[in-house]
Amino acid sequence: MSEQKYIYVLFSATPYRMGRMIRVVTGEPYNHVSIALEEDLKELYTFARRYYRTPFYGGFVTEHPYRYHHNGSTATIRLCRLPVSEEQWQQLRQRIAHMSVHSGRYLYNHLSALLAPLHCKVTVRDAFTCAEFTVSVLQELGYDFSSRKFYTIGDIDEKLADFRFYDGDFPVPPEEDTLFFAPRPVSETLYCSTRDILRLIWRKAST
């Protein structure tokens, strides 16, 4: 008999100013959600900013534990463990590998993020918020989610209530050094942010 496979959905209250602002606006305990293939949480997959100092330059990213620690604070998380078949696990692994290789084509969906307080979803090709990406994964795996419906992070958490596995501080210590927190040139930040927002608008307008 083969070993049971799982995927992990991690909800987090990130220890950053933007995360705190989002939680104030939404009134929810978590502002971010990611997917992991392994319980050790050494690698998580989501849509988020690419660097700490580039809040509007985002897309598909592989997160590591250092993203959940900042200025002596650690993210509070909820971890859900969902059973999947070996075939489903391998399919998701292949999807993530493909997205990692072509990460530049995947944009953060600022249009959906902007309208999130109104519970409006804006569908754009190859663009997601962290919640939209999570829903797309769960739907692909056969869980009861609709690609047309708007879901808050709280909605996703509630629908996965039966799979809750851990609540508490992010359990993995950070690495010593990372480029994520390194200063970025202002010119690079402005260029990349403007370019990706224009690409997002162009994709939406052309569909």
Buried (B, 14 or more C-beta within 10 A) or exposed (E): EEEEBBBBBBBBBBBBEEBEEBBEEBEBBBBBBBBBBEEEBEBBBBBBBBBBBBBBBBBBBBBBBBBBBBEEEBBBBBBBBBEBEEEBBEBBEEBBEEBBEEEEEBBBBBBBBEBBEEEEBBBBEBBBBBBBBBBBBBEBBEBEBEEEEBBBBBBBBEBBEEBBBBEEEBBBEBEEEBEBEEEBEEEEBEEBBEEBBEBBEEBBEEE
